[in-house]
Amino acid sequence: MNTYRIIPLKVAQQEPRANTSTYLQLGAIMESPIIAYLIVGGGLTILVDTGCGPEQWSLEKHHFKITITPEMEILTAIRNAGVDPEKIDFLINTHLHHDHCWNNFQFPGKKIYVQKDEIAYAINPDPCQWYYYETPQVGMTPPWLKDMDRFEIVDGDTQIADGIELIRFC
């Protein structure tokens, strides 16, 4: 089996804010980085998630402040990790929330692996998820829609490379 390096990339920083998902510390103020990952090894370079849209977009459309420094721009973050963005073999979108797939367009021609059930849900999510998926119900166009022609749709647990398996989660 191949050995891989997993390199986290901080591609944005949400403002420190109260969080509802901190165990026994409801309302604790915490940093919330937005992270993408590079997986390198076995002759492959894989990008997992591509980060969010511009600062102003997040503030206007999602009502939270993020910071994206020049070093956090997705292509720069990849280069700073010692990887040429052109050498990325394919992308994986863990899910289709705006802050995980906004920058898919920056990798033209690259295949994007996405779970079939996630696409179905992203098309018609629960109302509480409309903004996360940037749905037409709230007057937006999902960022992933323009790159859907490059989707490699998987259905359930699927091995896509030696030691790399996509697992259906939900």
Rosetta constraint file for C-alpha pairs under 8 A:
AtomPair CA 1 CA 162 HARMONIC 6.30 0.50
AtomPair CA 1 CA 163 HARMONIC 6.17 0.50
AtomPair CA 2 CA 41 HARMONIC 6.85 0.50
AtomPair CA 2 CA 42 HARMONIC 5.28 0.50
AtomPair CA 2 CA 162 HARMONIC 6.42 0.50
AtomPair CA 2 CA 163 HARMONIC 6.33 0.50
AtomPair CA 3 CA 41 HARMONIC 5.98 0.50
AtomPair CA 3 CA 42 HARMONIC 6.63 0.50
AtomPair CA 4 CA 39 HARMONIC 6.29 0.50
AtomPair CA 4 CA 40 HARMONIC 5.38 0.50
AtomPair CA 4 CA 41 HARMONIC 4.42 0.50
AtomPair CA 4 CA 42 HARMONIC 6.91 0.50
AtomPair CA 5 CA 38 HARMONIC 7.86 0.50
AtomPair CA 5 CA 39 HARMONIC 5.67 0.50
AtomPair CA 5 CA 40 HARMONIC 5.18 0.50
AtomPair CA 5 CA 41 HARMONIC 6.37 0.50
AtomPair CA 6 CA 37 HARMONIC 6.57 0.50
AtomPair CA 6 CA 38 HARMONIC 5.69 0.50
AtomPair CA 6 CA 39 HARMONIC 4.66 0.50
AtomPair CA 6 CA 40 HARMONIC 6.58 0.50
AtomPair CA 7 CA 37 HARMONIC 5.50 0.50
AtomPair CA 7 CA 38 HARMONIC 4.98 0.50
AtomPair CA 7 CA 39 HARMONIC 6.42 0.50
AtomPair CA 7 CA 40 HARMONIC 8.00 0.50
AtomPair CA 7 CA 81 HARMONIC 7.51 0.50
AtomPair CA 8 CA 35 HARMONIC 6.43 0.50
AtomPair CA 8 CA 36 HARMONIC 5.99 0.50
AtomPair CA 8 CA 37 HARMONIC 4.52 0.50
AtomPair CA 8 CA 38 HARMONIC 6.47 0.50
AtomPair CA 9 CA 35 HARMONIC 5.46 0.50
AtomPair CA 9 CA 36 HARMONIC 5.10 0.50
AtomPair CA 9 CA 37 HARMONIC 5.62 0.50
AtomPair CA 9 CA 38 HARMONIC 7.41 0.50
AtomPair CA 9 CA 72 HARMONIC 7.78 0.50
AtomPair CA 9 CA 77 HARMONIC 6.26 0.50
AtomPair CA 9 CA 78 HARMONIC 7.31 0.50
AtomPair CA 9 CA 81 HARMONIC 7.93 0.50
AtomPair CA 10 CA 33 HARMONIC 6.39 0.50
AtomPair CA 10 CA 34 HARMONIC 5.93 0.50
AtomPair CA 10 CA 35 HARMONIC 4.72 0.50
AtomPair CA 10 CA 36 HARMONIC 6.60 0.50
AtomPair CA 10 CA 72 HARMONIC 6.06 0.50
AtomPair CA 10 CA 77 HARMONIC 7.46 0.50
AtomPair CA 11 CA 33 HARMONIC 7.58 0.50
AtomPair CA 11 CA 34 HARMONIC 5.71 0.50
AtomPair CA 11 CA 35 HARMONIC 5.70 0.50
AtomPair CA 11 CA 36 HARMONIC 6.70 0.50
AtomPair CA 11 CA 51 HARMONIC 5.99 0.50
AtomPair CA 11 CA 52 HARMONIC 7.82 0.50
AtomPair CA 11 CA 68 HARMONIC 6.70 0.50
AtomPair CA 11 CA 72 HARMONIC 4.39 0.50
AtomPair CA 11 CA 73 HARMONIC 6.00 0.50
AtomPair CA 11 CA 74 HARMONIC 5.94 0.50
AtomPair CA 11 CA 77 HARMONIC 7.04 0.50
AtomPair CA 12 CA 33 HARMONIC 5.89 0.50
AtomPair CA 12 CA 34 HARMONIC 5.01 0.50
AtomPair CA 12 CA 35 HARMONIC 7.25 0.50
AtomPair CA 12 CA 51 HARMONIC 7.37 0.50
AtomPair CA 12 CA 52 HARMONIC 7.46 0.50
AtomPair CA 12 CA 66 HARMONIC 6.46 0.50
AtomPair CA 12 CA 67 HARMONIC 5.67 0.50
AtomPair CA 12 CA 68 HARMONIC 4.77 0.50
AtomPair CA 12 CA 69 HARMONIC 7.51 0.50
AtomPair CA 12 CA 72 HARMONIC 6.02 0.50
AtomPair CA 12 CA 73 HARMONIC 7.89 0.50
AtomPair CA 13 CA 31 HARMONIC 7.55 0.50
AtomPair CA 13 CA 32 HARMONIC 6.07 0.50
AtomPair CA 13 CA 33 HARMONIC 4.38 0.50
AtomPair CA 13 CA 34 HARMONIC 5.89 0.50
AtomPair CA 13 CA 66 HARMONIC 5.34 0.50
AtomPair CA 13 CA 67 HARMONIC 5.15 0.50
AtomPair CA 13 CA 68 HARMONIC 6.59 0.50
AtomPair CA 14 CA 31 HARMONIC 6.88 0.50
AtomPair CA 14 CA 32 HARMONIC 5.22 0.50
AtomPair CA 14 CA 33 HARMONIC 5.95 0.50
AtomPair CA 14 CA 34 HARMONIC 7.28 0.50
AtomPair CA 14 CA 64 HARMONIC 7.30 0.50
AtomPair CA 14 CA 65 HARMONIC 5.94 0.50
AtomPair CA 14 CA 66 HARMONIC 4.22 0.50
AtomPair CA 14 CA 67 HARMONIC 6.41 0.50
AtomPair CA 15 CA 31 HARMONIC 6.76 0.50
AtomPair CA 15 CA 32 HARMONIC 7.08 0.50
AtomPair CA 15 CA 64 HARMONIC 7.44 0.50
AtomPair CA 15 CA 65 HARMONIC 5.63 0.50
AtomPair CA 15 CA 66 HARMONIC 5.76 0.50
AtomPair CA 15 CA 67 HARMONIC 7.51 0.50
AtomPair CA 16 CA 29 HARMONIC 6.04 0.50
AtomPair CA 16 CA 30 HARMONIC 5.24 0.50
AtomPair CA 16 CA 31 HARMONIC 4.70 0.50
AtomPair CA 16 CA 32 HARMONIC 6.66 0.50
AtomPair CA 17 CA 28 HARMONIC 7.64 0.50
AtomPair CA 17 CA 29 HARMONIC 4.83 0.50
AtomPair CA 17 CA 30 HARMONIC 5.74 0.50
AtomPair CA 17 CA 31 HARMONIC 7.05 0.50
AtomPair CA 18 CA 26 HARMONIC 7.84 0.50
AtomPair CA 18 CA 27 HARMONIC 4.53 0.50
AtomPair CA 18 CA 28 HARMONIC 5.06 0.50
AtomPair CA 18 CA 29 HARMONIC 4.32 0.50
AtomPair CA 18 CA 30 HARMONIC 6.50 0.50
AtomPair CA 19 CA 26 HARMONIC 6.66 0.50
AtomPair CA 19 CA 27 HARMONIC 5.09 0.50
AtomPair CA 19 CA 28 HARMONIC 5.75 0.50
AtomPair CA 19 CA 29 HARMONIC 6.33 0.50
AtomPair CA 19 CA 30 HARMONIC 6.82 0.50
AtomPair CA 20 CA 26 HARMONIC 5.47 0.50
AtomPair CA 20 CA 27 HARMONIC 5.81 0.50
AtomPair CA 20 CA 28 HARMONIC 7.80 0.50
AtomPair CA 21 CA 26 HARMONIC 6.99 0.50
AtomPair CA 22 CA 26 HARMONIC 5.83 0.50
AtomPair CA 22 CA 27 HARMONIC 7.66 0.50
AtomPair CA 22 CA 28 HARMONIC 6.96 0.50
AtomPair CA 34 CA 51 HARMONIC 6.71 0.50
AtomPair CA 34 CA 52 HARMONIC 7.90 0.50
AtomPair CA 34 CA 99 HARMONIC 7.42 0.50
AtomPair CA 35 CA 49 HARMONIC 7.93 0.50
AtomPair CA 35 CA 51 HARMONIC 6.93 0.50
AtomPair CA 36 CA 47 HARMONIC 7.28 0.50
AtomPair CA 36 CA 48 HARMONIC 5.73 0.50
AtomPair CA 36 CA 49 HARMONIC 5.09 0.50
AtomPair CA 36 CA 50 HARMONIC 5.89 0.50
AtomPair CA 36 CA 51 HARMONIC 6.34 0.50
AtomPair CA 36 CA 100 HARMONIC 7.63 0.50
AtomPair CA 37 CA 47 HARMONIC 5.81 0.50
AtomPair CA 37 CA 48 HARMONIC 4.98 0.50
AtomPair CA 37 CA 49 HARMONIC 6.84 0.50
AtomPair CA 38 CA 45 HARMONIC 6.89 0.50
AtomPair CA 38 CA 46 HARMONIC 5.64 0.50
AtomPair CA 38 CA 47 HARMONIC 4.70 0.50
AtomPair CA 38 CA 48 HARMONIC 6.22 0.50
AtomPair CA 38 CA 78 HARMONIC 7.82 0.50
AtomPair CA 39 CA 44 HARMONIC 7.71 0.50
AtomPair CA 39 CA 45 HARMONIC 5.72 0.50
AtomPair CA 39 CA 46 HARMONIC 5.00 0.50
AtomPair CA 39 CA 47 HARMONIC 6.43 0.50
AtomPair CA 39 CA 48 HARMONIC 7.63 0.50
AtomPair CA 40 CA 44 HARMONIC 5.78 0.50
AtomPair CA 40 CA 45 HARMONIC 4.59 0.50
AtomPair CA 40 CA 46 HARMONIC 6.47 0.50
AtomPair CA 41 CA 45 HARMONIC 6.66 0.50
AtomPair CA 42 CA 162 HARMONIC 7.78 0.50
AtomPair CA 44 CA 88 HARMONIC 7.49 0.50
AtomPair CA 44 CA 89 HARMONIC 6.29 0.50
AtomPair CA 45 CA 87 HARMONIC 6.78 0.50
AtomPair CA 45 CA 88 HARMONIC 4.86 0.50
AtomPair CA 45 CA 89 HARMONIC 5.50 0.50
AtomPair CA 45 CA 90 HARMONIC 7.39 0.50
AtomPair CA 46 CA 88 HARMONIC 5.69 0.50
AtomPair CA 46 CA 89 HARMONIC 5.84 0.50
AtomPair CA 46 CA 90 HARMONIC 5.43 0.50
AtomPair CA 46 CA 91 HARMONIC 5.78 0.50
AtomPair CA 46 CA 92 HARMONIC 7.43 0.50
AtomPair CA 47 CA 88 HARMONIC 6.81 0.50
AtomPair CA 47 CA 90 HARMONIC 6.60 0.50
AtomPair CA 47 CA 91 HARMONIC 4.80 0.50
AtomPair CA 47 CA 92 HARMONIC 6.29 0.50
AtomPair CA 48 CA 91 HARMONIC 5.75 0.50
AtomPair CA 48 CA 92 HARMONIC 4.69 0.50
AtomPair CA 48 CA 93 HARMONIC 6.01 0.50
AtomPair CA 48 CA 94 HARMONIC 7.02 0.50
AtomPair CA 49 CA 91 HARMONIC 7.00 0.50
AtomPair CA 49 CA 92 HARMONIC 6.01 0.50
AtomPair CA 49 CA 93 HARMONIC 4.93 0.50
AtomPair CA 49 CA 94 HARMONIC 6.47 0.50
AtomPair CA 49 CA 100 HARMONIC 4.98 0.50
AtomPair CA 49 CA 101 HARMONIC 5.73 0.50
AtomPair CA 50 CA 74 HARMONIC 6.81 0.50
AtomPair CA 50 CA 93 HARMONIC 7.77 0.50
AtomPair CA 50 CA 99 HARMONIC 7.77 0.50
AtomPair CA 50 CA 100 HARMONIC 5.48 0.50
AtomPair CA 50 CA 101 HARMONIC 5.10 0.50
AtomPair CA 50 CA 102 HARMONIC 6.37 0.50
AtomPair CA 50 CA 103 HARMONIC 5.08 0.50
AtomPair CA 50 CA 104 HARMONIC 5.96 0.50
AtomPair CA 51 CA 74 HARMONIC 7.19 0.50
AtomPair CA 51 CA 98 HARMONIC 7.73 0.50
AtomPair CA 51 CA 99 HARMONIC 4.96 0.50
AtomPair CA 51 CA 100 HARMONIC 4.56 0.50
AtomPair CA 51 CA 101 HARMONIC 5.82 0.50
AtomPair CA 51 CA 102 HARMONIC 5.88 0.50
AtomPair CA 51 CA 103 HARMONIC 6.08 0.50
AtomPair CA 52 CA 98 HARMONIC 5.89 0.50
AtomPair CA 52 CA 99 HARMONIC 3.75 0.50
AtomPair CA 52 CA 100 HARMONIC 5.98 0.50
AtomPair CA 52 CA 101 HARMONIC 6.72 0.50
AtomPair CA 52 CA 102 HARMONIC 4.98 0.50
AtomPair CA 52 CA 103 HARMONIC 6.68 0.50
AtomPair CA 53 CA 57 HARMONIC 6.33 0.50
AtomPair CA 53 CA 58 HARMONIC 6.65 0.50
AtomPair CA 53 CA 98 HARMONIC 7.34 0.50
AtomPair CA 53 CA 99 HARMONIC 6.85 0.50
AtomPair CA 53 CA 102 HARMONIC 5.58 0.50
AtomPair CA 53 CA 103 HARMONIC 7.11 0.50
AtomPair CA 54 CA 58 HARMONIC 6.45 0.50
AtomPair CA 54 CA 68 HARMONIC 7.60 0.50
AtomPair CA 55 CA 59 HARMONIC 6.35 0.50
AtomPair CA 55 CA 65 HARMONIC 6.87 0.50
AtomPair CA 55 CA 66 HARMONIC 5.56 0.50
AtomPair CA 55 CA 67 HARMONIC 6.13 0.50
AtomPair CA 55 CA 68 HARMONIC 6.71 0.50
AtomPair CA 56 CA 60 HARMONIC 6.05 0.50
AtomPair CA 57 CA 61 HARMONIC 5.70 0.50
AtomPair CA 57 CA 62 HARMONIC 7.49 0.50
AtomPair CA 58 CA 62 HARMONIC 4.98 0.50
AtomPair CA 58 CA 63 HARMONIC 6.37 0.50
AtomPair CA 58 CA 64 HARMONIC 6.09 0.50
AtomPair CA 58 CA 65 HARMONIC 6.53 0.50
AtomPair CA 58 CA 66 HARMONIC 6.91 0.50
AtomPair CA 59 CA 63 HARMONIC 4.56 0.50
AtomPair CA 59 CA 64 HARMONIC 4.95 0.50
AtomPair CA 59 CA 65 HARMONIC 5.20 0.50
AtomPair CA 59 CA 66 HARMONIC 7.40 0.50
AtomPair CA 60 CA 64 HARMONIC 7.99 0.50
AtomPair CA 62 CA 131 HARMONIC 6.91 0.50
AtomPair CA 68 CA 72 HARMONIC 5.53 0.50
AtomPair CA 68 CA 73 HARMONIC 6.54 0.50
AtomPair CA 69 CA 73 HARMONIC 6.77 0.50
AtomPair CA 70 CA 76 HARMONIC 7.30 0.50
AtomPair CA 71 CA 76 HARMONIC 5.76 0.50
AtomPair CA 71 CA 77 HARMONIC 5.73 0.50
AtomPair CA 71 CA 80 HARMONIC 7.78 0.50
AtomPair CA 72 CA 76 HARMONIC 6.63 0.50
AtomPair CA 72 CA 77 HARMONIC 5.37 0.50
AtomPair CA 73 CA 77 HARMONIC 5.92 0.50
AtomPair CA 74 CA 78 HARMONIC 6.23 0.50
AtomPair CA 74 CA 103 HARMONIC 7.64 0.50
AtomPair CA 75 CA 79 HARMONIC 6.30 0.50
AtomPair CA 75 CA 85 HARMONIC 6.30 0.50
AtomPair CA 76 CA 80 HARMONIC 6.00 0.50
AtomPair CA 77 CA 81 HARMONIC 6.30 0.50
AtomPair CA 78 CA 82 HARMONIC 6.80 0.50
AtomPair CA 78 CA 83 HARMONIC 5.63 0.50
AtomPair CA 78 CA 84 HARMONIC 6.90 0.50
AtomPair CA 78 CA 85 HARMONIC 6.25 0.50
AtomPair CA 79 CA 83 HARMONIC 4.99 0.50
AtomPair CA 79 CA 84 HARMONIC 5.60 0.50
AtomPair CA 79 CA 85 HARMONIC 6.70 0.50
AtomPair CA 83 CA 87 HARMONIC 7.35 0.50
AtomPair CA 84 CA 88 HARMONIC 7.35 0.50
AtomPair CA 85 CA 107 HARMONIC 7.96 0.50
AtomPair CA 86 CA 107 HARMONIC 7.92 0.50
AtomPair CA 88 CA 110 HARMONIC 7.86 0.50
AtomPair CA 89 CA 110 HARMONIC 6.69 0.50
AtomPair CA 89 CA 111 HARMONIC 7.79 0.50
AtomPair CA 90 CA 110 HARMONIC 5.16 0.50
AtomPair CA 90 CA 111 HARMONIC 5.03 0.50
AtomPair CA 90 CA 112 HARMONIC 6.02 0.50
AtomPair CA 90 CA 113 HARMONIC 7.74 0.50
AtomPair CA 91 CA 110 HARMONIC 6.82 0.50
AtomPair CA 91 CA 111 HARMONIC 6.20 0.50
AtomPair CA 91 CA 112 HARMONIC 4.62 0.50
AtomPair CA 91 CA 113 HARMONIC 6.20 0.50
AtomPair CA 92 CA 112 HARMONIC 5.44 0.50
AtomPair CA 92 CA 113 HARMONIC 4.67 0.50
AtomPair CA 92 CA 114 HARMONIC 6.39 0.50
AtomPair CA 93 CA 100 HARMONIC 6.87 0.50
AtomPair CA 93 CA 101 HARMONIC 6.37 0.50
AtomPair CA 93 CA 112 HARMONIC 6.83 0.50
AtomPair CA 93 CA 113 HARMONIC 6.21 0.50
AtomPair CA 93 CA 114 HARMONIC 5.59 0.50
AtomPair CA 94 CA 100 HARMONIC 7.49 0.50
AtomPair CA 94 CA 114 HARMONIC 6.94 0.50
AtomPair CA 95 CA 100 HARMONIC 6.85 0.50
AtomPair CA 95 CA 101 HARMONIC 7.73 0.50
AtomPair CA 95 CA 114 HARMONIC 7.29 0.50
AtomPair CA 95 CA 115 HARMONIC 7.93 0.50
AtomPair CA 95 CA 118 HARMONIC 6.32 0.50
AtomPair CA 96 CA 100 HARMONIC 6.31 0.50
AtomPair CA 96 CA 101 HARMONIC 5.91 0.50
AtomPair CA 96 CA 118 HARMONIC 7.16 0.50
AtomPair CA 96 CA 119 HARMONIC 7.53 0.50
AtomPair CA 96 CA 122 HARMONIC 6.51 0.50
AtomPair CA 96 CA 133 HARMONIC 6.38 0.50
AtomPair CA 96 CA 144 HARMONIC 6.88 0.50
AtomPair CA 97 CA 101 HARMONIC 6.63 0.50
AtomPair CA 97 CA 132 HARMONIC 5.05 0.50
AtomPair CA 97 CA 133 HARMONIC 4.72 0.50
AtomPair CA 97 CA 134 HARMONIC 7.64 0.50
AtomPair CA 98 CA 102 HARMONIC 5.41 0.50
AtomPair CA 98 CA 132 HARMONIC 5.88 0.50
AtomPair CA 98 CA 133 HARMONIC 5.74 0.50
AtomPair CA 98 CA 134 HARMONIC 6.61 0.50
AtomPair CA 98 CA 142 HARMONIC 7.26 0.50
AtomPair CA 98 CA 143 HARMONIC 6.57 0.50
AtomPair CA 98 CA 144 HARMONIC 7.99 0.50
AtomPair CA 99 CA 132 HARMONIC 7.88 0.50
AtomPair CA 101 CA 143 HARMONIC 6.94 0.50
AtomPair CA 101 CA 144 HARMONIC 6.23 0.50
AtomPair CA 102 CA 143 HARMONIC 5.38 0.50
AtomPair CA 102 CA 144 HARMONIC 6.72 0.50
AtomPair CA 103 CA 107 HARMONIC 7.80 0.50
AtomPair CA 104 CA 108 HARMONIC 7.77 0.50
AtomPair CA 104 CA 144 HARMONIC 7.18 0.50
AtomPair CA 104 CA 147 HARMONIC 6.94 0.50
AtomPair CA 105 CA 146 HARMONIC 7.83 0.50
AtomPair CA 105 CA 147 HARMONIC 6.55 0.50
AtomPair CA 109 CA 150 HARMONIC 7.21 0.50
AtomPair CA 110 CA 150 HARMONIC 6.95 0.50
AtomPair CA 111 CA 150 HARMONIC 5.17 0.50
AtomPair CA 111 CA 151 HARMONIC 6.05 0.50
AtomPair CA 111 CA 152 HARMONIC 6.33 0.50
AtomPair CA 112 CA 150 HARMONIC 5.87 0.50
AtomPair CA 112 CA 151 HARMONIC 4.73 0.50
AtomPair CA 112 CA 152 HARMONIC 5.64 0.50
AtomPair CA 113 CA 151 HARMONIC 5.80 0.50
AtomPair CA 113 CA 152 HARMONIC 4.71 0.50
AtomPair CA 113 CA 153 HARMONIC 5.96 0.50
AtomPair CA 113 CA 154 HARMONIC 6.91 0.50
AtomPair CA 114 CA 118 HARMONIC 7.08 0.50
AtomPair CA 114 CA 119 HARMONIC 7.28 0.50
AtomPair CA 114 CA 151 HARMONIC 6.51 0.50
AtomPair CA 114 CA 152 HARMONIC 6.31 0.50
AtomPair CA 114 CA 153 HARMONIC 5.23 0.50
AtomPair CA 114 CA 154 HARMONIC 6.13 0.50
AtomPair CA 115 CA 119 HARMONIC 6.59 0.50
AtomPair CA 115 CA 153 HARMONIC 5.72 0.50
AtomPair CA 115 CA 154 HARMONIC 4.89 0.50
AtomPair CA 115 CA 155 HARMONIC 5.78 0.50
AtomPair CA 115 CA 156 HARMONIC 6.85 0.50
AtomPair CA 115 CA 168 HARMONIC 6.95 0.50
AtomPair CA 116 CA 120 HARMONIC 6.45 0.50
AtomPair CA 116 CA 153 HARMONIC 5.58 0.50
AtomPair CA 116 CA 154 HARMONIC 5.66 0.50
AtomPair CA 116 CA 155 HARMONIC 5.29 0.50
AtomPair CA 116 CA 156 HARMONIC 7.73 0.50
AtomPair CA 117 CA 121 HARMONIC 6.16 0.50
AtomPair CA 117 CA 155 HARMONIC 7.26 0.50
AtomPair CA 118 CA 122 HARMONIC 5.94 0.50
AtomPair CA 119 CA 123 HARMONIC 6.22 0.50
AtomPair CA 120 CA 124 HARMONIC 6.61 0.50
AtomPair CA 121 CA 125 HARMONIC 4.98 0.50
AtomPair CA 122 CA 133 HARMONIC 6.14 0.50
AtomPair CA 122 CA 135 HARMONIC 7.96 0.50
AtomPair CA 123 CA 135 HARMONIC 7.47 0.50
AtomPair CA 125 CA 129 HARMONIC 5.88 0.50
AtomPair CA 125 CA 130 HARMONIC 6.32 0.50
AtomPair CA 125 CA 133 HARMONIC 7.72 0.50
AtomPair CA 126 CA 130 HARMONIC 6.81 0.50
AtomPair CA 129 CA 133 HARMONIC 6.31 0.50
AtomPair CA 130 CA 134 HARMONIC 5.85 0.50
AtomPair CA 130 CA 135 HARMONIC 5.34 0.50
AtomPair CA 130 CA 137 HARMONIC 6.80 0.50
AtomPair CA 130 CA 138 HARMONIC 6.65 0.50
AtomPair CA 131 CA 135 HARMONIC 6.52 0.50
AtomPair CA 131 CA 138 HARMONIC 6.78 0.50
AtomPair CA 133 CA 142 HARMONIC 6.15 0.50
AtomPair CA 134 CA 138 HARMONIC 7.03 0.50
AtomPair CA 134 CA 139 HARMONIC 7.85 0.50
AtomPair CA 134 CA 140 HARMONIC 5.21 0.50
AtomPair CA 134 CA 141 HARMONIC 5.94 0.50
AtomPair CA 134 CA 142 HARMONIC 4.84 0.50
AtomPair CA 134 CA 143 HARMONIC 7.50 0.50
AtomPair CA 135 CA 139 HARMONIC 6.76 0.50
AtomPair CA 135 CA 140 HARMONIC 5.31 0.50
AtomPair CA 135 CA 141 HARMONIC 5.79 0.50
AtomPair CA 135 CA 142 HARMONIC 5.70 0.50
AtomPair CA 136 CA 140 HARMONIC 4.88 0.50
AtomPair CA 136 CA 141 HARMONIC 5.81 0.50
AtomPair CA 136 CA 142 HARMONIC 7.73 0.50
AtomPair CA 141 CA 145 HARMONIC 7.45 0.50
AtomPair CA 143 CA 147 HARMONIC 7.84 0.50
AtomPair CA 144 CA 148 HARMONIC 6.21 0.50
AtomPair CA 147 CA 151 HARMONIC 7.18 0.50
AtomPair CA 154 CA 158 HARMONIC 6.75 0.50
AtomPair CA 155 CA 168 HARMONIC 7.67 0.50
AtomPair CA 156 CA 166 HARMONIC 7.61 0.50
AtomPair CA 156 CA 167 HARMONIC 6.27 0.50
AtomPair CA 156 CA 168 HARMONIC 4.75 0.50
AtomPair CA 157 CA 165 HARMONIC 6.85 0.50
AtomPair CA 157 CA 166 HARMONIC 5.48 0.50
AtomPair CA 157 CA 167 HARMONIC 4.31 0.50
AtomPair CA 157 CA 168 HARMONIC 5.39 0.50
AtomPair CA 158 CA 165 HARMONIC 5.50 0.50
AtomPair CA 158 CA 166 HARMONIC 5.17 0.50
AtomPair CA 158 CA 167 HARMONIC 6.58 0.50
AtomPair CA 159 CA 163 HARMONIC 7.51 0.50
AtomPair CA 159 CA 164 HARMONIC 5.86 0.50
AtomPair CA 159 CA 165 HARMONIC 4.08 0.50
AtomPair CA 159 CA 166 HARMONIC 6.17 0.50
AtomPair CA 160 CA 164 HARMONIC 5.85 0.50
AtomPair CA 160 CA 165 HARMONIC 5.84 0.50
AtomPair CA 160 CA 166 HARMONIC 7.19 0.50
AtomPair CA 161 CA 165 HARMONIC 7.07 0.50
